[in-house]
């Protein structure tokens, strides 16, 4: 059932258009990388501070800006990722690194919810140990997802 659905997705007119146009595929791929760069850049700006690695005294600075910027990057990465998946989905699901990335993404989303909840509840002062752990995990998760994605791109 899953393989038939993946094959049907690969056989859509949209997927065929992307596959047949080097320019369109390259544009979507570049936008995917841009989305990831925006996401990881915004996330790391906050995570490095909240985890205590960089300028911990000013850990809340930029939080209100980083969140929508990261959200935009995430939305762009998801949209373009689905389009890239449409081109060779039946191949990608055979790659262990793709399956690992798909497993880590929901963990990243859950961590976002937990981290936001902790930050909103925190009082002034330095970040709590829970926030530091959450920020450290966030950085590790999103950097891992980024690296796995690049690994997928070069898997044949």
Order of alpha helices (4+ residues) and beta strands (2+ residues): alpha-alpha-alpha-alpha-alpha-alpha
